[in-house]
Amino acid sequence: RRLVGLRRFVGPAALGPAMALAAFAAFEASGRAFSERLCPADVRVLRVAQILWQGSMFIPPALYYAKLSEKSPLFPATISWTIRQGVPRWTHHSLWLAAWGLFLSVVWRAGGRRFRGFALQMLLTGVTCVIACPLGSGGLRERIH
């Protein structure tokens, strides 16, 4: 079952069954090792990061619909649309980056090289797609988003 999910994610032609199983096993082992290295303080930090990430999904749209970025907000609107300008944008970015900072502080201490690399590429993807290339920026930046 897990192999089927991984093959759907990367594409069935990209990985043979043995390679896909090996990749999945390596990531699973990395995650298990990370969990085993966590101390109670790390778990508290991760919980705060989780709350901040959740806030970054719910608070900015509330601010958008409170008309803090435009006089006539669209409904429905995607998160990307609601955070493209003004107070909702900076609120989102502040909460999101604070959460990533906390998360990475734990990952850098307790995570292995593979785990740190994956976390870092996720952060860089988000920074590129949401912060550097927000929805509505036009041209190449719009296509990157």
N, C-alpha and C positions, 0 to 999 in steps of 0.2 A: 504494500500500500504506500509506504513512504517513497519507494523508488518511483512509483507512478507519479506522485506529486513533484518530485525533483525533475523527472523527464518532461513533465508539462511545463515546468518553470524555464528550463534551458532549451527545450526542444528535443524531440525524440531522436533526430538525426545527429545532434551535437554530441551526445554521449552514448557509448555502448553501455549495456547493462552492468558490466563489471566496473567500468570507470565511474559510472553514476553511483553505484553502491559504495565504492571506495571514497568518493567525494563526500557523500552523505555521512559515512562513518567518521571521516576526519572532522567534519563540522560538528557532529554529535559529540564526539570525544572532547573537542575543544570547549563546547558549551558545558559539558559535565565537569570538566576540570575547572572551569571558571566558577561554577556554582560551588564546588568543594572548597575553593580558596576564599570565599566570602566570609567575612566576620559580621557580627551583628551591626556594627557601625556602617558597614558597606550596604547592608540591607536597608538601613534607615535612609542612607543617601539615595539609593535606587528608588525607594518609595517617594521621596521628595521629587526626584527627577520625573517619575511617572505622573505625579500630580501636576507638575509644571507642563508636561507634554499634553496632558488632558486639558489643562487650562488653555493651552495654545490652540486647541481645536474648538473650544466652546466660547471663550471670552471674546475673541475678535469678531466672530459673527454677531454676537450680542451688541457689541459696540457699533458695528456696521449698521444693524437694523435700528439702533438708537440714533441713526443719522449723524454720526460723528465723522464720517468721511465723505458723504454726499447727501444732497437734499432728498433725492428720490431713490432709495435703494431698491434694487431688483429683488424679486422673490419668485421662485427660489434662486439661490446663487451658490456657486461652489465656494469652498474655503479659499481657493486661489483668487476668485473674484473679490471676496470680501476683504482680503488682506493686501490688495494691490496698492492702497494709498492711505495716507492719514494715520489717525490714532490706531485703528485696527491693525494696520501693517506693523507699526512699531511695537505694539503690544504683542502681536504674534511673534515677531522676531526676538524680542526680549525674553519672552517665556521659553520659546523654542531653543534659543542659544544657551540660556541658563540651564535648561534641562540637559542639553548635550554636554555642557561643561561638567555638570555633576556626574553624569553617566560615564564620561570619559575619564574622570578622576578615579573611578572605581575600576574601569576596564584597564587603564594603564597600570594599576597596581596588581590586579588579580587575573587579568586576561593574558592568554598566550599570544604569540605573534599572529597567528591566524585570526583569532578573535579581535585583536586590536586592529588588524588590517581591514577586516570586514566592517567594524564600527566606523573607522575613519573614512572608508569609501562611502558609507551611508551618509555620514555628515557632509562630506564634500558634494555628494549628489544633491542633497537638500539645499545646501548653500548656493550651488550653481542654479538649480531649477527654481527656487523660491525667492531667494534674496537677490542674487545677481541678475536673474532674468525673470522678473515678475510678470504675471499675466498683464497684457495690455502695453508692454514696453515696445512692441513693434519689431519688425525686421528679424534678424537672426536671433535676437534674444527672445522674441516671441516663439519662434520655432523651437528653440532649446527648451523653453518652459514646457 
